[in-house]
Amino acid sequence: MKTEVSQALEEVRPSLQVDGGDVELVDVVDGVVKVRLLGQCAGCPMSQMTLKMGIESYLKKKVPGVKSVESVP
């Protein structure tokens, strides 16, 4: 599953980079994807919305078994 999540994040990454942000895959444990938001995303007040409505929503559609996405420091 980690490989599929990594590939899906590569598809999301350009959208984040346009605004000066990025995302790094930290781990996948029991369907919970742990990511680190980087660049402008790290301190953005909208980062939780980006995480849940953007990244999590996309990963759930692309990778069967993804339950949620969490941001880690």
mmCIF file of the N, C-alpha and C atoms, coordinates in Angstrom:
data_MODEL
# 
_entry.id   MODEL 
# 
loop_
_atom_site.group_PDB 
_atom_site.id 
_atom_site.type_symbol 
_atom_site.label_atom_id 
_atom_site.label_alt_id 
_atom_site.label_comp_id 
_atom_site.label_asym_id 
_atom_site.label_entity_id 
_atom_site.label_seq_id 
_atom_site.pdbx_PDB_ins_code 
_atom_site.Cartn_x 
_atom_site.Cartn_y 
_atom_site.Cartn_z 
_atom_site.occupancy 
_atom_site.B_iso_or_equiv 
_atom_site.pdbx_formal_charge 
_atom_site.auth_seq_id 
_atom_site.auth_comp_id 
_atom_site.auth_asym_id 
_atom_site.auth_atom_id 
_atom_site.pdbx_PDB_model_num 
ATOM 1   N N  . MET A 1 1  ? 0.819   -1.196 0.000  1.00 0.00 ? 1  MET A N  1 
ATOM 2   C CA . MET A 1 1  ? 0.000   0.000  0.000  1.00 0.00 ? 1  MET A CA 1 
ATOM 3   C C  . MET A 1 1  ? 0.866   1.265  0.000  1.00 0.00 ? 1  MET A C  1 
ATOM 4   N N  . LYS A 1 2  ? 2.018   1.185  0.654  1.00 0.00 ? 2  LYS A N  1 
ATOM 5   C CA . LYS A 1 2  ? 2.877   2.372  0.752  1.00 0.00 ? 2  LYS A CA 1 
ATOM 6   C C  . LYS A 1 2  ? 3.318   2.855  -0.634 1.00 0.00 ? 2  LYS A C  1 
ATOM 7   N N  . THR A 1 3  ? 3.596   1.921  -1.526 1.00 0.00 ? 3  THR A N  1 
ATOM 8   C CA . THR A 1 3  ? 4.010   2.298  -2.885 1.00 0.00 ? 3  THR A CA 1 
ATOM 9   C C  . THR A 1 3  ? 2.886   3.009  -3.617 1.00 0.00 ? 3  THR A C  1 
ATOM 10  N N  . GLU A 1 4  ? 1.661   2.497  -3.485 1.00 0.00 ? 4  GLU A N  1 
ATOM 11  C CA . GLU A 1 4  ? 0.512   3.118  -4.156 1.00 0.00 ? 4  GLU A CA 1 
ATOM 12  C C  . GLU A 1 4  ? 0.247   4.516  -3.605 1.00 0.00 ? 4  GLU A C  1 
ATOM 13  N N  . VAL A 1 5  ? 0.373   4.667  -2.288 1.00 0.00 ? 5  VAL A N  1 
ATOM 14  C CA . VAL A 1 5  ? 0.176   5.980  -1.657 1.00 0.00 ? 5  VAL A CA 1 
ATOM 15  C C  . VAL A 1 5  ? 1.245   6.952  -2.152 1.00 0.00 ? 5  VAL A C  1 
ATOM 16  N N  . SER A 1 6  ? 2.475   6.487  -2.215 1.00 0.00 ? 6  SER A N  1 
ATOM 17  C CA . SER A 1 6  ? 3.576   7.333  -2.679 1.00 0.00 ? 6  SER A CA 1 
ATOM 18  C C  . SER A 1 6  ? 3.332   7.809  -4.113 1.00 0.00 ? 6  SER A C  1 
ATOM 19  N N  . GLN A 1 7  ? 2.872   6.909  -4.969 1.00 0.00 ? 7  GLN A N  1 
ATOM 20  C CA . GLN A 1 7  ? 2.586   7.278  -6.358 1.00 0.00 ? 7  GLN A CA 1 
ATOM 21  C C  . GLN A 1 7  ? 1.443   8.284  -6.438 1.00 0.00 ? 7  GLN A C  1 
ATOM 22  N N  . ALA A 1 8  ? 0.411   8.101  -5.630 1.00 0.00 ? 8  ALA A N  1 
ATOM 23  C CA . ALA A 1 8  ? -0.720  9.035  -5.620 1.00 0.00 ? 8  ALA A CA 1 
ATOM 24  C C  . ALA A 1 8  ? -0.288  10.404 -5.107 1.00 0.00 ? 8  ALA A C  1 
ATOM 25  N N  . LEU A 1 9  ? 0.598   10.436 -4.118 1.00 0.00 ? 9  LEU A N  1 
ATOM 26  C CA . LEU A 1 9  ? 1.086   11.718 -3.614 1.00 0.00 ? 9  LEU A CA 1 
ATOM 27  C C  . LEU A 1 9  ? 1.890   12.459 -4.687 1.00 0.00 ? 9  LEU A C  1 
ATOM 28  N N  . GLU A 1 10 ? 2.573   11.711 -5.541 1.00 0.00 ? 10 GLU A N  1 
ATOM 29  C CA . GLU A 1 10 ? 3.299   12.344 -6.648 1.00 0.00 ? 10 GLU A CA 1 
ATOM 30  C C  . GLU A 1 10 ? 2.331   13.078 -7.583 1.00 0.00 ? 10 GLU A C  1 
ATOM 31  N N  . GLU A 1 11 ? 1.119   12.563 -7.702 1.00 0.00 ? 11 GLU A N  1 
ATOM 32  C CA . GLU A 1 11 ? 0.109   13.202 -8.550 1.00 0.00 ? 11 GLU A CA 1 
ATOM 33  C C  . GLU A 1 11 ? -0.461  14.454 -7.884 1.00 0.00 ? 11 GLU A C  1 
ATOM 34  N N  . VAL A 1 12 ? -0.480  14.497 -6.562 1.00 0.00 ? 12 VAL A N  1 
ATOM 35  C CA . VAL A 1 12 ? -1.003  15.636 -5.792 1.00 0.00 ? 12 VAL A CA 1 
ATOM 36  C C  . VAL A 1 12 ? 0.043   16.742 -5.656 1.00 0.00 ? 12 VAL A C  1 
ATOM 37  N N  . ARG A 1 13 ? 1.288   16.330 -5.563 1.00 0.00 ? 13 ARG A N  1 
ATOM 38  C CA . ARG A 1 13 ? 2.403   17.241 -5.277 1.00 0.00 ? 13 ARG A CA 1 
ATOM 39  C C  . ARG A 1 13 ? 2.441   18.508 -6.144 1.00 0.00 ? 13 ARG A C  1 
ATOM 40  N N  . PRO A 1 14 ? 2.247   18.453 -7.460 1.00 0.00 ? 14 PRO A N  1 
ATOM 41  C CA . PRO A 1 14 ? 2.313   19.686 -8.261 1.00 0.00 ? 14 PRO A CA 1 
ATOM 42  C C  . PRO A 1 14 ? 1.301   20.752 -7.822 1.00 0.00 ? 14 PRO A C  1 
ATOM 43  N N  . SER A 1 15 ? 0.131   20.342 -7.379 1.00 0.00 ? 15 SER A N  1 
ATOM 44  C CA . SER A 1 15 ? -0.873  21.298 -6.911 1.00 0.00 ? 15 SER A CA 1 
ATOM 45  C C  . SER A 1 15 ? -0.388  22.037 -5.672 1.00 0.00 ? 15 SER A C  1 
ATOM 46  N N  . LEU A 1 16 ? 0.328   21.360 -4.819 1.00 0.00 ? 16 LEU A N  1 
ATOM 47  C CA . LEU A 1 16 ? 0.861   21.980 -3.609 1.00 0.00 ? 16 LEU A CA 1 
ATOM 48  C C  . LEU A 1 16 ? 2.060   22.874 -3.934 1.00 0.00 ? 16 LEU A C  1 
ATOM 49  N N  . GLN A 1 17 ? 2.881   22.422 -4.863 1.00 0.00 ? 17 GLN A N  1 
ATOM 50  C CA . GLN A 1 17 ? 4.094   23.162 -5.215 1.00 0.00 ? 17 GLN A CA 1 
ATOM 51  C C  . GLN A 1 17 ? 3.782   24.496 -5.888 1.00 0.00 ? 17 GLN A C  1 
ATOM 52  N N  . VAL A 1 18 ? 2.656   24.583 -6.564 1.00 0.00 ? 18 VAL A N  1 
ATOM 53  C CA . VAL A 1 18 ? 2.251   25.836 -7.200 1.00 0.00 ? 18 VAL A CA 1 
ATOM 54  C C  . VAL A 1 18 ? 2.151   26.951 -6.162 1.00 0.00 ? 18 VAL A C  1 
ATOM 55  N N  . ASP A 1 19 ? 1.720   26.606 -4.953 1.00 0.00 ? 19 ASP A N  1 
ATOM 56  C CA . ASP A 1 19 ? 1.564   27.590 -3.882 1.00 0.00 ? 19 ASP A CA 1 
ATOM 57  C C  . ASP A 1 19 ? 2.755   27.607 -2.917 1.00 0.00 ? 19 ASP A C  1 
ATOM 58  N N  . GLY A 1 20 ? 3.845   26.960 -3.299 1.00 0.00 ? 20 GLY A N  1 
ATOM 59  C CA . GLY A 1 20 ? 5.055   26.982 -2.480 1.00 0.00 ? 20 GLY A CA 1 
ATOM 60  C C  . GLY A 1 20 ? 5.090   25.933 -1.388 1.00 0.00 ? 20 GLY A C  1 
ATOM 61  N N  . GLY A 1 21 ? 4.213   24.937 -1.472 1.00 0.00 ? 21 GLY A N  1 
ATOM 62  C CA . GLY A 1 21 ? 4.169   23.887 -0.464 1.00 0.00 ? 21 GLY A CA 1 
ATOM 63  C C  . GLY A 1 21 ? 4.615   22.558 -1.025 1.00 0.00 ? 21 GLY A C  1 
ATOM 64  N N  . ASP A 1 22 ? 4.552   21.555 -0.179 1.00 0.00 ? 22 ASP A N  1 
ATOM 65  C CA . ASP A 1 22 ? 4.897   20.197 -0.605 1.00 0.00 ? 22 ASP A CA 1 
ATOM 66  C C  . ASP A 1 22 ? 4.416   19.227 0.472  1.00 0.00 ? 22 ASP A C  1 
ATOM 67  N N  . VAL A 1 23 ? 4.485   17.949 0.168  1.00 0.00 ? 23 VAL A N  1 
ATOM 68  C CA . VAL A 1 23 ? 4.076   16.917 1.110  1.00 0.00 ? 23 VAL A CA 1 
ATOM 69  C C  . VAL A 1 23 ? 5.086   15.777 1.043  1.00 0.00 ? 23 VAL A C  1 
ATOM 70  N N  . GLU A 1 24 ? 5.369   15.195 2.200  1.00 0.00 ? 24 GLU A N  1 
ATOM 71  C CA . GLU A 1 24 ? 6.314   14.085 2.294  1.00 0.00 ? 24 GLU A CA 1 
ATOM 72  C C  . GLU A 1 24 ? 5.607   12.915 2.978  1.00 0.00 ? 24 GLU A C  1 
ATOM 73  N N  . LEU A 1 25 ? 5.704   11.740 2.391  1.00 0.00 ? 25 LEU A N  1 
ATOM 74  C CA . LEU A 1 25 ? 5.136   10.538 3.000  1.00 0.00 ? 25 LEU A CA 1 
ATOM 75  C C  . LEU A 1 25 ? 6.051   10.079 4.132  1.00 0.00 ? 25 LEU A C  1 
ATOM 76  N N  . VAL A 1 26 ? 5.474   9.931  5.333  1.00 0.00 ? 26 VAL A N  1 
ATOM 77  C CA . VAL A 1 26 ? 6.239   9.484  6.488  1.00 0.00 ? 26 VAL A CA 1 
ATOM 78  C C  . VAL A 1 26 ? 6.029   7.994  6.704  1.00 0.00 ? 26 VAL A C  1 
ATOM 79  N N  . ASP A 1 27 ? 4.752   7.549  6.708  1.00 0.00 ? 27 ASP A N  1 
ATOM 80  C CA . ASP A 1 27 ? 4.475   6.138  6.949  1.00 0.00 ? 27 ASP A CA 1 
ATOM 81  C C  . ASP A 1 27 ? 3.020   5.834  6.612  1.00 0.00 ? 27 ASP A C  1 
ATOM 82  N N  . VAL A 1 28 ? 2.719   4.557  6.462  1.00 0.00 ? 28 VAL A N  1 
ATOM 83  C CA . VAL A 1 28 ? 1.346   4.080  6.301  1.00 0.00 ? 28 VAL A CA 1 
ATOM 84  C C  . VAL A 1 28 ? 1.175   2.938  7.299  1.00 0.00 ? 28 VAL A C  1 
ATOM 85  N N  . VAL A 1 29 ? 0.222   3.102  8.234  1.00 0.00 ? 29 VAL A N  1 
ATOM 86  C CA . VAL A 1 29 ? -0.001  2.090  9.269  1.00 0.00 ? 29 VAL A CA 1 
ATOM 87  C C  . VAL A 1 29 ? -1.490  1.786  9.345  1.00 0.00 ? 29 VAL A C  1 
ATOM 88  N N  . ASP A 1 30 ? -1.867  0.562  9.022  1.00 0.00 ? 30 ASP A N  1 
ATOM 89  C CA . ASP A 1 30 ? -3.263  0.113  9.099  1.00 0.00 ? 30 ASP A CA 1 
ATOM 90  C C  . ASP A 1 30 ? -4.229  1.059  8.379  1.00 0.00 ? 30 ASP A C  1 
ATOM 91  N N  . GLY A 1 31 ? -3.837  1.518  7.198  1.00 0.00 ? 31 GLY A N  1 
ATOM 92  C CA . GLY A 1 31 ? -4.714  2.378  6.407  1.00 0.00 ? 31 GLY A CA 1 
ATOM 93  C C  . GLY A 1 31 ? -4.654  3.850  6.770  1.00 0.00 ? 31 GLY A C  1 
ATOM 94  N N  . VAL A 1 32 ? -3.859  4.197  7.780  1.00 0.00 ? 32 VAL A N  1 
ATOM 95  C CA . VAL A 1 32 ? -3.684  5.599  8.165  1.00 0.00 ? 32 VAL A CA 1 
ATOM 96  C C  . VAL A 1 32 ? -2.375  6.101  7.548  1.00 0.00 ? 32 VAL A C  1 
ATOM 97  N N  . VAL A 1 33 ? -2.505  7.102  6.695  1.00 0.00 ? 33 VAL A N  1 
ATOM 98  C CA . VAL A 1 33 ? -1.350  7.666  5.998  1.00 0.00 ? 33 VAL A CA 1 
ATOM 99  C C  . VAL A 1 33 ? -0.829  8.839  6.820  1.00 0.00 ? 33 VAL A C  1 
ATOM 100 N N  . LYS A 1 34 ? 0.450   8.792  7.141  1.00 0.00 ? 34 LYS A N  1 
ATOM 101 C CA . LYS A 1 34 ? 1.077   9.880  7.898  1.00 0.00 ? 34 LYS A CA 1 
ATOM 102 C C  . LYS A 1 34 ? 1.970   10.661 6.944  1.00 0.00 ? 34 LYS A C  1 
ATOM 103 N N  . VAL A 1 35 ? 1.694   11.965 6.867  1.00 0.00 ? 35 VAL A N  1 
ATOM 104 C CA . VAL A 1 35 ? 2.453   12.829 5.967  1.00 0.00 ? 35 VAL A CA 1 
ATOM 105 C C  . VAL A 1 35 ? 2.999   14.022 6.742  1.00 0.00 ? 35 VAL A C  1 
ATOM 106 N N  . ARG A 1 36 ? 3.999   14.651 6.163  1.00 0.00 ? 36 ARG A N  1 
ATOM 107 C CA . ARG A 1 36 ? 4.547   15.889 6.702  1.00 0.00 ? 36 ARG A CA 1 
ATOM 108 C C  . ARG A 1 36 ? 4.325   16.961 5.644  1.00 0.00 ? 36 ARG A C  1 
ATOM 109 N N  . LEU A 1 37 ? 3.643   18.030 6.036  1.00 0.00 ? 37 LEU A N  1 
ATOM 110 C CA . LEU A 1 37 ? 3.444   19.153 5.134  1.00 0.00 ? 37 LEU A CA 1 
ATOM 111 C C  . LEU A 1 37 ? 4.682   20.038 5.189  1.00 0.00 ? 37 LEU A C  1 
ATOM 112 N N  . LEU A 1 38 ? 5.157   20.457 4.027  1.00 0.00 ? 38 LEU A N  1 
ATOM 113 C CA . LEU A 1 38 ? 6.405   21.204 3.925  1.00 0.00 ? 38 LEU A CA 1 
ATOM 114 C C  . LEU A 1 38 ? 6.186   22.555 3.261  1.00 0.00 ? 38 LEU A C  1 
ATOM 115 N N  . GLY A 1 39 ? 7.186   23.415 3.357  1.00 0.00 ? 39 GLY A N  1 
ATOM 116 C CA . GLY A 1 39 ? 7.139   24.720 2.700  1.00 0.00 ? 39 GLY A CA 1 
ATOM 117 C C  . GLY A 1 39 ? 5.992   25.563 3.231  1.00 0.00 ? 39 GLY A C  1 
ATOM 118 N N  . GLN A 1 40 ? 5.301   26.245 2.334  1.00 0.00 ? 40 GLN A N  1 
ATOM 119 C CA . GLN A 1 40 ? 4.201   27.121 2.717  1.00 0.00 ? 40 GLN A CA 1 
ATOM 120 C C  . GLN A 1 40 ? 3.062   26.344 3.380  1.00 0.00 ? 40 GLN A C  1 
ATOM 121 N N  . CYS A 1 41 ? 2.923   25.071 3.063  1.00 0.00 ? 41 CYS A N  1 
ATOM 122 C CA . CYS A 1 41 ? 1.853   24.256 3.661  1.00 0.00 ? 41 CYS A CA 1 
ATOM 123 C C  . CYS A 1 41 ? 2.055   24.074 5.163  1.00 0.00 ? 41 CYS A C  1 
ATOM 124 N N  . ALA A 1 42 ? 3.306   24.063 5.608  1.00 0.00 ? 42 ALA A N  1 
ATOM 125 C CA . ALA A 1 42 ? 3.606   23.782 7.010  1.00 0.00 ? 42 ALA A CA 1 
ATOM 126 C C  . ALA A 1 42 ? 2.974   24.793 7.960  1.00 0.00 ? 42 ALA A C  1 
ATOM 127 N N  . GLY A 1 43 ? 2.950   26.057 7.586  1.00 0.00 ? 43 GLY A N  1 
ATOM 128 C CA . GLY A 1 43 ? 2.414   27.060 8.498  1.00 0.00 ? 43 GLY A CA 1 
ATOM 129 C C  . GLY A 1 43 ? 1.098   27.666 8.048  1.00 0.00 ? 43 GLY A C  1 
ATOM 130 N N  . CYS A 1 44 ? 0.535   27.133 7.010  1.00 0.00 ? 44 CYS A N  1 
ATOM 131 C CA . CYS A 1 44 ? -0.683  27.712 6.428  1.00 0.00 ? 44 CYS A CA 1 
ATOM 132 C C  . CYS A 1 44 ? -1.908  27.410 7.293  1.00 0.00 ? 44 CYS A C  1 
ATOM 133 N N  . PRO A 1 45 ? -2.737  28.438 7.556  1.00 0.00 ? 45 PRO A N  1 
ATOM 134 C CA . PRO A 1 45 ? -3.952  28.192 8.331  1.00 0.00 ? 45 PRO A CA 1 
ATOM 135 C C  . PRO A 1 45 ? -4.950  27.267 7.615  1.00 0.00 ? 45 PRO A C  1 
ATOM 136 N N  . MET A 1 46 ? -4.821  27.129 6.322  1.00 0.00 ? 46 MET A N  1 
ATOM 137 C CA . MET A 1 46 ? -5.718  26.271 5.552  1.00 0.00 ? 46 MET A CA 1 
ATOM 138 C C  . MET A 1 46 ? -5.172  24.846 5.392  1.00 0.00 ? 46 MET A C  1 
ATOM 139 N N  . SER A 1 47 ? -4.063  24.539 6.066  1.00 0.00 ? 47 SER A N  1 
ATOM 140 C CA . SER A 1 47 ? -3.410  23.243 5.852  1.00 0.00 ? 47 SER A CA 1 
ATOM 141 C C  . SER A 1 47 ? -4.291  22.056 6.225  1.00 0.00 ? 47 SER A C  1 
ATOM 142 N N  . GLN A 1 48 ? -5.106  22.168 7.264  1.00 0.00 ? 48 GLN A N  1 
ATOM 143 C CA . GLN A 1 48 ? -5.968  21.039 7.642  1.00 0.00 ? 48 GLN A CA 1 
ATOM 144 C C  . GLN A 1 48 ? -7.030  20.783 6.573  1.00 0.00 ? 48 GLN A C  1 
ATOM 145 N N  . MET A 1 49 ? -7.534  21.852 5.966  1.00 0.00 ? 49 MET A N  1 
ATOM 146 C CA . MET A 1 49 ? -8.506  21.675 4.892  1.00 0.00 ? 49 MET A CA 1 
ATOM 147 C C  . MET A 1 49 ? -7.822  21.033 3.674  1.00 0.00 ? 49 MET A C  1 
ATOM 148 N N  . THR A 1 50 ? -6.617  21.496 3.366  1.00 0.00 ? 50 THR A N  1 
ATOM 149 C CA . THR A 1 50 ? -5.850  20.896 2.269  1.00 0.00 ? 50 THR A CA 1 
ATOM 150 C C  . THR A 1 50 ? -5.613  19.420 2.550  1.00 0.00 ? 50 THR A C  1 
ATOM 151 N N  . LEU A 1 51 ? -5.269  19.114 3.789  1.00 0.00 ? 51 LEU A N  1 
ATOM 152 C CA . LEU A 1 51 ? -4.966  17.744 4.177  1.00 0.00 ? 51 LEU A CA 1 
ATOM 153 C C  . LEU A 1 51 ? -6.195  16.847 4.043  1.00 0.00 ? 51 LEU A C  1 
ATOM 154 N N  . LYS A 1 52 ? -7.327  17.266 4.594  1.00 0.00 ? 52 LYS A N  1 
ATOM 155 C CA . LYS A 1 52 ? -8.525  16.424 4.624  1.00 0.00 ? 52 LYS A CA 1 
ATOM 156 C C  . LYS A 1 52 ? -9.304  16.451 3.313  1.00 0.00 ? 52 LYS A C  1 
ATOM 157 N N  . MET A 1 53 ? -9.592  17.632 2.804  1.00 0.00 ? 53 MET A N  1 
ATOM 158 C CA . MET A 1 53 ? -10.437 17.733 1.612  1.00 0.00 ? 53 MET A CA 1 
ATOM 159 C C  . MET A 1 53 ? -9.654  17.534 0.317  1.00 0.00 ? 53 MET A C  1 
ATOM 160 N N  . GLY A 1 54 ? -8.362  17.765 0.367  1.00 0.00 ? 54 GLY A N  1 
ATOM 161 C CA . GLY A 1 54 ? -7.537  17.597 -0.820 1.00 0.00 ? 54 GLY A CA 1 
ATOM 162 C C  . GLY A 1 54 ? -6.818  16.261 -0.841 1.00 0.00 ? 54 GLY A C  1 
ATOM 163 N N  . ILE A 1 55 ? -5.812  16.144 0.000  1.00 0.00 ? 55 ILE A N  1 
ATOM 164 C CA . ILE A 1 55 ? -4.947  14.962 -0.008 1.00 0.00 ? 55 ILE A CA 1 
ATOM 165 C C  . ILE A 1 55 ? -5.701  13.704 0.416  1.00 0.00 ? 55 ILE A C  1 
ATOM 166 N N  . GLU A 1 56 ? -6.404  13.752 1.545  1.00 0.00 ? 56 GLU A N  1 
ATOM 167 C CA . GLU A 1 56 ? -7.112  12.557 2.031  1.00 0.00 ? 56 GLU A CA 1 
ATOM 168 C C  . GLU A 1 56 ? -8.180  12.108 1.041  1.00 0.00 ? 56 GLU A C  1 
ATOM 169 N N  . SER A 1 57 ? -8.948  13.042 0.545  1.00 0.00 ? 57 SER A N  1 
ATOM 170 C CA . SER A 1 57 ? -10.009 12.709 -0.408 1.00 0.00 ? 57 SER A CA 1 
ATOM 171 C C  . SER A 1 57 ? -9.429  12.031 -1.655 1.00 0.00 ? 57 SER A C  1 
ATOM 172 N N  . TYR A 1 58 ? -8.339  12.579 -2.170 1.00 0.00 ? 58 TYR A N  1 
ATOM 173 C CA . TYR A 1 58 ? -7.709  12.023 -3.366 1.00 0.00 ? 58 TYR A CA 1 
ATOM 174 C C  . TYR A 1 58 ? -7.155  10.625 -3.096 1.00 0.00 ? 58 TYR A C  1 
ATOM 175 N N  . LEU A 1 59 ? -6.465  10.466 -1.975 1.00 0.00 ? 59 LEU A N  1 
ATOM 176 C CA . LEU A 1 59 ? -5.874  9.159  -1.671 1.00 0.00 ? 59 LEU A CA 1 
ATOM 177 C C  . LEU A 1 59 ? -6.942  8.087  -1.470 1.00 0.00 ? 59 LEU A C  1 
ATOM 178 N N  . LYS A 1 60 ? -8.053  8.446  -0.841 1.00 0.00 ? 60 LYS A N  1 
ATOM 179 C CA . LYS A 1 60 ? -9.134  7.475  -0.646 1.00 0.00 ? 60 LYS A CA 1 
ATOM 180 C C  . LYS A 1 60 ? -9.697  7.001  -1.978 1.00 0.00 ? 60 LYS A C  1 
ATOM 181 N N  . LYS A 1 61 ? -9.748  7.883  -2.965 1.00 0.00 ? 61 LYS A N  1 
ATOM 182 C CA . LYS A 1 61 ? -10.248 7.498  -4.297 1.00 0.00 ? 61 LYS A CA 1 
ATOM 183 C C  . LYS A 1 61 ? -9.239  6.637  -5.048 1.00 0.00 ? 61 LYS A C  1 
ATOM 184 N N  . LYS A 1 62 ? -7.958  6.951  -4.906 1.00 0.00 ? 62 LYS A N  1 
ATOM 185 C CA . LYS A 1 62 ? -6.927  6.291  -5.704 1.00 0.00 ? 62 LYS A CA 1 
ATOM 186 C C  . LYS A 1 62 ? -6.390  4.996  -5.100 1.00 0.00 ? 62 LYS A C  1 
ATOM 187 N N  . VAL A 1 63 ? -6.389  4.908  -3.763 1.00 0.00 ? 63 VAL A N  1 
ATOM 188 C CA . VAL A 1 63 ? -5.748  3.764  -3.103 1.00 0.00 ? 63 VAL A CA 1 
ATOM 189 C C  . VAL A 1 63 ? -6.745  3.073  -2.182 1.00 0.00 ? 63 VAL A C  1 
ATOM 190 N N  . PRO A 1 64 ? -7.203  1.877  -2.567 1.00 0.00 ? 64 PRO A N  1 
ATOM 191 C CA . PRO A 1 64 ? -8.116  1.136  -1.696 1.00 0.00 ? 64 PRO A CA 1 
ATOM 192 C C  . PRO A 1 64 ? -7.464  0.848  -0.344 1.00 0.00 ? 64 PRO A C  1 
ATOM 193 N N  . GLY A 1 65 ? -8.219  1.020  0.713  1.00 0.00 ? 65 GLY A N  1 
ATOM 194 C CA . GLY A 1 65 ? -7.709  0.714  2.046  1.00 0.00 ? 65 GLY A CA 1 
ATOM 195 C C  . GLY A 1 65 ? -7.242  1.925  2.834  1.00 0.00 ? 65 GLY A C  1 
ATOM 196 N N  . VAL A 1 66 ? -7.128  3.095  2.179  1.00 0.00 ? 66 VAL A N  1 
ATOM 197 C CA . VAL A 1 66 ? -6.761  4.297  2.922  1.00 0.00 ? 66 VAL A CA 1 
ATOM 198 C C  . VAL A 1 66 ? -7.969  4.728  3.752  1.00 0.00 ? 66 VAL A C  1 
ATOM 199 N N  . LYS A 1 67 ? -7.754  4.843  5.069  1.00 0.00 ? 67 LYS A N  1 
ATOM 200 C CA . LYS A 1 67 ? -8.824  5.235  5.980  1.00 0.00 ? 67 LYS A CA 1 
ATOM 201 C C  . LYS A 1 67 ? -8.793  6.719  6.293  1.00 0.00 ? 67 LYS A C  1 
ATOM 202 N N  . SER A 1 68 ? -7.583  7.231  6.515  1.00 0.00 ? 68 SER A N  1 
ATOM 203 C CA . SER A 1 68 ? -7.440  8.653  6.838  1.00 0.00 ? 68 SER A CA 1 
ATOM 204 C C  . SER A 1 68 ? -6.009  9.093  6.568  1.00 0.00 ? 68 SER A C  1 
ATOM 205 N N  . VAL A 1 69 ? -5.826  10.416 6.582  1.00 0.00 ? 69 VAL A N  1 
ATOM 206 C CA . VAL A 1 69 ? -4.499  11.007 6.419  1.00 0.00 ? 69 VAL A CA 1 
ATOM 207 C C  . VAL A 1 69 ? -4.272  11.930 7.606  1.00 0.00 ? 69 VAL A C  1 
ATOM 208 N N  . GLU A 1 70 ? -3.102  11.799 8.225  1.00 0.00 ? 70 GLU A N  1 
ATOM 209 C CA . GLU A 1 70 ? -2.741  12.629 9.374  1.00 0.00 ? 70 GLU A CA 1 
ATOM 210 C C  . GLU A 1 70 ? -1.425  13.338 9.090  1.00 0.00 ? 70 GLU A C  1 
ATOM 211 N N  . SER A 1 71 ? -1.351  14.562 9.583  1.00 0.00 ? 71 SER A N  1 
ATOM 212 C CA . SER A 1 71 ? -0.126  15.327 9.477  1.00 0.00 ? 71 SER A CA 1 
ATOM 213 C C  . SER A 1 71 ? 0.716   15.113 10.730 1.00 0.00 ? 71 SER A C  1 
ATOM 214 N N  . VAL A 1 72 ? 2.001   14.878 10.536 1.00 0.00 ? 72 VAL A N  1 
ATOM 215 C CA . VAL A 1 72 ? 2.924   14.724 11.657 1.00 0.00 ? 72 VAL A CA 1 
ATOM 216 C C  . VAL A 1 72 ? 4.003   15.792 11.541 1.00 0.00 ? 72 VAL A C  1 
ATOM 217 N N  . PRO A 1 73 ? 4.550   16.224 12.689 1.00 0.00 ? 73 PRO A N  1 
ATOM 218 C CA . PRO A 1 73 ? 5.599   17.260 12.642 1.00 0.00 ? 73 PRO A CA 1 
ATOM 219 C C  . PRO A 1 73 ? 6.909   16.739 12.093 1.00 0.00 ? 73 PRO A C  1 
# 
